């Protein structure tokens, strides 16, 4: 499915706010703020991705991807799903038995995925996760999200550039954004529950 472009957002923001002199640089911070807010609202299907992480002998942990938001599942190369455990459990198990083997459990702590047992051989681990959309240069949201992104960016622009007496415009765009988010949550609710 097609994604939203920065040019689309700029065009719509100019049209909707009447601020025809805005440039792409002028909306950068506001657009990124909305992309981050929208990313944090739900594990949207369009933000789901899988990353492969290489394992070597005695690998105890792998780094989370830079745009990581929430983990859906962790799989080994055979497609076997690792069981999620608290980090304290992994730490305690390693203290009691630090032998290597095929990782069967994982925990997320800080910016890493910790494994138990640690890997006894090289292999691949697959992280299935929801990512964050944080860059206006690489918008990951599909066109279904266009209205929310347009209205949210307009809200943030009016908040940033608004003048006295423009409070009602800011409130209007914020309300329109929240309404669009609600529509999206209802539309995707079933699919998000199936995937998680």
C-alpha positions as CSV (number, residue, x, y, z in Angstrom):
1,X,0.0,0.0,0.0
2,X,1.2,3.6,-0.7
3,X,2.5,5.7,2.1
4,X,2.1,9.4,2.8
5,X,4.8,11.8,1.6
6,X,6.1,15.0,3.1
7,X,5.1,16.8,-0.1
8,X,1.5,15.6,0.4
9,X,1.5,16.8,4.1
10,X,3.0,20.2,3.1
11,X,0.4,20.8,0.4
12,X,-2.5,19.9,2.7
13,X,-1.2,22.0,5.6
14,X,-0.8,25.0,3.3
15,X,-4.3,24.5,2.0
16,X,-6.0,23.8,5.3
17,X,-4.3,26.5,7.4
18,X,-4.1,29.2,4.7
19,X,-0.3,29.5,5.4
20,X,0.8,29.2,1.8
21,X,4.3,30.5,2.5
22,X,5.2,27.4,4.7
23,X,8.2,25.3,3.4
24,X,9.0,21.7,4.2
25,X,11.6,22.9,6.7
26,X,8.9,25.0,8.5
27,X,6.7,21.9,9.2
28,X,9.6,19.4,10.1
29,X,9.3,19.5,13.9
30,X,5.5,19.6,13.9
31,X,5.2,16.7,11.4
32,X,7.7,14.6,13.3
33,X,5.9,15.3,16.6
34,X,2.6,13.9,15.1
35,X,4.4,10.9,13.6
36,X,5.8,10.0,17.0
37,X,2.5,10.6,18.7
38,X,0.6,8.5,16.2
39,X,3.3,5.7,16.5
40,X,2.7,5.6,20.2
41,X,-1.1,5.3,20.0
42,X,-1.1,1.6,18.9
43,X,0.9,-1.2,17.3
44,X,-0.4,-0.3,13.9
45,X,-0.1,-3.1,11.3
46,X,1.8,-0.8,8.9
47,X,4.5,-0.3,11.5
48,X,5.0,-4.0,12.1
49,X,8.4,-5.4,10.8
50,X,10.8,-8.2,11.3
51,X,14.5,-7.8,11.8
52,X,17.1,-10.6,11.7
53,X,19.8,-10.6,14.3
54,X,22.9,-12.7,14.0
55,X,23.9,-14.9,16.9
56,X,27.4,-16.3,17.6
57,X,28.6,-18.7,20.2
58,X,27.9,-17.4,23.7
59,X,25.7,-14.5,22.6
60,X,23.8,-13.4,25.7
61,X,21.9,-10.5,24.1
62,X,21.2,-8.6,20.9
63,X,20.5,-4.9,20.5
64,X,17.0,-3.7,19.9
65,X,16.5,-2.0,16.5
66,X,16.8,1.8,16.6
67,X,13.1,2.4,15.8
68,X,11.8,-0.3,18.3
69,X,8.5,0.4,20.0
70,X,7.0,-2.9,21.2
71,X,7.9,-6.6,20.7
72,X,5.3,-8.8,19.1
73,X,7.4,-12.0,19.1
74,X,11.0,-13.4,19.0
75,X,11.7,-16.5,16.8
76,X,14.7,-18.7,16.2
77,X,15.8,-19.8,12.7
78,X,13.5,-22.8,12.9
79,X,10.5,-20.6,13.5
80,X,10.2,-21.6,17.1
81,X,8.8,-18.8,19.3
82,X,10.9,-17.8,22.3
83,X,8.9,-17.3,25.6
84,X,9.0,-13.8,27.1
85,X,10.2,-13.6,30.7
86,X,11.1,-10.8,33.1
87,X,14.7,-9.6,33.0
88,X,15.1,-10.6,36.6
89,X,14.2,-14.2,35.8
90,X,16.8,-14.3,33.0
91,X,19.4,-12.9,35.3
92,X,18.6,-15.3,38.1
93,X,18.7,-18.3,35.7
94,X,22.1,-17.3,34.4
95,X,23.3,-17.0,37.9
96,X,22.1,-20.5,38.7
97,X,23.2,-22.1,35.3
98,X,25.2,-20.1,32.8
99,X,25.6,-22.9,30.2
100,X,25.0,-22.3,26.6
101,X,22.3,-23.9,24.5
102,X,19.4,-23.0,22.1
103,X,17.8,-19.8,23.4
104,X,14.2,-20.5,24.6
105,X,13.5,-17.4,26.6
106,X,14.0,-13.7,26.2
107,X,13.6,-10.5,28.1
108,X,13.8,-6.9,27.1
109,X,15.9,-4.7,29.3
110,X,17.2,-1.3,28.3
111,X,18.1,-1.4,24.7
112,X,18.7,-5.1,24.5
113,X,17.0,-8.5,24.1
114,X,18.5,-10.9,26.7
115,X,18.5,-14.6,25.9
116,X,18.4,-17.7,28.1
117,X,20.2,-19.9,27.7
118,X,22.9,-18.0,25.8
119,X,23.5,-19.2,22.3
120,X,25.8,-22.3,22.0
121,X,26.3,-21.8,18.3
122,X,25.9,-19.2,15.6
123,X,22.5,-18.7,14.1
124,X,19.8,-16.1,13.5
125,X,17.2,-14.6,15.8
126,X,14.1,-12.9,14.3
127,X,12.5,-9.9,16.1
128,X,8.9,-9.2,15.1
129,X,8.1,-5.8,16.4
130,X,6.2,-2.5,16.0
131,X,8.5,0.3,15.0
132,X,8.3,4.0,15.6
133,X,7.8,6.4,12.7
134,X,10.0,9.4,13.6
135,X,11.3,10.9,10.4
136,X,9.4,13.2,8.0
137,X,11.7,12.0,5.3
138,X,10.6,8.4,5.7
139,X,6.9,8.3,6.6
140,X,5.9,4.7,7.3
141,X,2.2,5.4,7.6
142,X,0.0,4.3,4.8
143,X,-2.5,6.6,3.0
144,X,-5.3,5.4,5.4
145,X,-3.5,7.6,8.0
146,X,-3.3,10.7,5.8
147,X,-6.2,12.6,7.4
148,X,-4.8,12.1,10.9
149,X,-1.4,13.2,9.8
150,X,-2.7,16.2,7.9
151,X,-5.0,17.3,10.8
152,X,-2.4,16.6,13.5
153,X,0.3,18.6,11.6
154,X,-2.1,21.5,11.1
155,X,-2.8,21.4,14.9
156,X,0.9,21.6,15.7
157,X,1.5,24.3,13.1
158,X,-1.2,26.4,14.5
159,X,0.1,25.8,18.0
160,X,3.6,26.9,16.9
161,X,2.8,29.7,14.5
162,X,-0.6,30.7,15.8
163,X,-1.4,34.2,16.9
164,X,-3.7,35.6,19.6
165,X,-7.3,34.9,18.7
166,X,-6.3,31.7,16.9
167,X,-7.0,29.4,19.9
168,X,-10.2,28.1,18.2
169,X,-8.3,27.1,15.1
170,X,-5.8,25.1,17.2
171,X,-8.6,23.5,19.1
172,X,-10.4,22.6,15.9
173,X,-7.4,20.9,14.3
174,X,-6.6,19.1,17.6
175,X,-10.2,17.8,17.8
176,X,-10.1,16.7,14.1
177,X,-6.8,14.9,14.7
178,X,-8.2,13.0,17.8
179,X,-11.3,12.1,15.8
180,X,-9.2,10.7,13.0
181,X,-7.1,8.7,15.5
182,X,-10.3,7.3,16.9
183,X,-11.5,6.2,13.5
184,X,-8.2,4.5,12.8
185,X,-8.3,2.7,16.2
186,X,-11.7,1.4,15.4
187,X,-10.8,0.4,11.9
188,X,-7.6,-1.5,12.9
189,X,-8.7,-2.8,16.3
190,X,-9.5,-6.3,15.1
191,X,-6.3,-6.6,13.1
192,X,-4.1,-5.4,15.9
193,X,-5.7,-7.9,18.3
194,X,-5.1,-10.8,15.9
195,X,-1.4,-9.9,15.5
196,X,-0.8,-9.6,19.2
